[in-house]
Amino acid sequence: MDRMYEQVELTRATLDMKPVKGIPQWMLHVMEIGIIEKVAGTAPGSYMKDPESVYLKFQRESATTFIDQYLARNPMSMTDHGYDSGTERGATTGAAQIVRDGIVIDSPEAVCAHMEKFIFPQLEKAIADCNPNDEAAVDKLVQEERRVQAEFGPTILKVPYSGFFSMPGLAYGHYGYEAYFTAYALYPEVMENHFRLSADLAVKRNMLSAKAILKGRLPKVLRLDHDMADSRGTLVREETLDQIWFPHLRRALEPLLNAGIRLLWHCDGNLMKMVPRLIESGISGFQGFQYEDGMDYVKICKMKDRNGDPLMIWAGVSVTRTLPMGKPADVTREMKFLVENGPPVGLVLGGSSSIAPGVPIANIRAMIEGRKYYLKHGR
């Protein structure tokens, strides 16, 4: 069997939770353009001229076997030293003033006023307009995945991501941390109404997504990506999420779960208290892990999903500790730890998240060598 074909079939089997020899490799998202070019073996300046081609060559040279979130042009948004001083500030990145639809978001009351005047009517209209039986919308999702798969070629599998899941979330990115979380504490009934309407829309959208995944015979795996923790723990008390968020999350995810689609949760910060609750809600895998913040990798890998089966784990070398601050030997040691303590099936390797500028290229090369080894030899 052709090696490249074997690579994709290995990935498919792993995502189906079947026993395999090798370990598939999730995308590496390096944000330093110079490193992308060096690993890809292209000339300096080549990425800016042809980002898609160079990015995919980098992925192939990095032993990547599948990509869900395709971010070929994303590194163009920062310099090799990070975001420059001229970068526009947003609601969570230091904007001097947050204004939404003419309303200055300077208080929890302003958050609620904006939601009630603008967001709720927009959601209600979107719910009314969304037809979960729209075959044209289903076909559009399938065709876009096939287009990207054709761009990837036969060596890298495209796994669904953007546009394939919808769920209620914390709206701090829209309103800023202080105003939003104060509103969350003071006006839980308004927050729950936001979650309820968001879930009503998500149910319909996820019905479309489930149909597209089945109709297109796409990999039946989705990674849900919504940051809900920092290094100290969950951004809000878990007990409040139990009351006003988790019931709507569960309702939103049911169409995907009913279609047999495995759902993973991207781990940001310390999510340990949320992990059992997410599993109860139907999540059966995790990706990311900030080990230094208290995420107990060994404990999570021993957990079972709500059906009693092993969890799928997309393990990642730490992009906040090991890669930027360690040595190549530390990278090698961490990869070995992740493999030795991973679940019996459904194990994938990658980076824990995006790799920011400033990481020594020697560490990235050590990770790539480890990826190639585990892809071929497995455990």
Secondary structure by P-SEA (a helix, b strand, c coil): ccaaaaaaaaaaaaaacccccbbbbcbbbbccaaaaaaaaccccccccccaaaaaaaaaaaacccccccccccccccccccccccccccccccccccccccccccccaaaaaaaaaacaaaaaaaaaaacccccaaaaaaaaaaaaaaaaaacccbbbbbccccbbbbbccccccccaaaaaaaaccaaaaaaaaaaaaaaaaaaaaaaaaaaaaaccccbbbbbbbccccccccccaaaaacccaaaaaaaaaaaaaabbbbbbbbccccccaaaaaaaacccccccccccccccaaaaaaccccccbbbbbbcccccccccccccaaaaaaaaaaaaaacccccccccccccccccccaaaaaaaaaaaaaaacccc
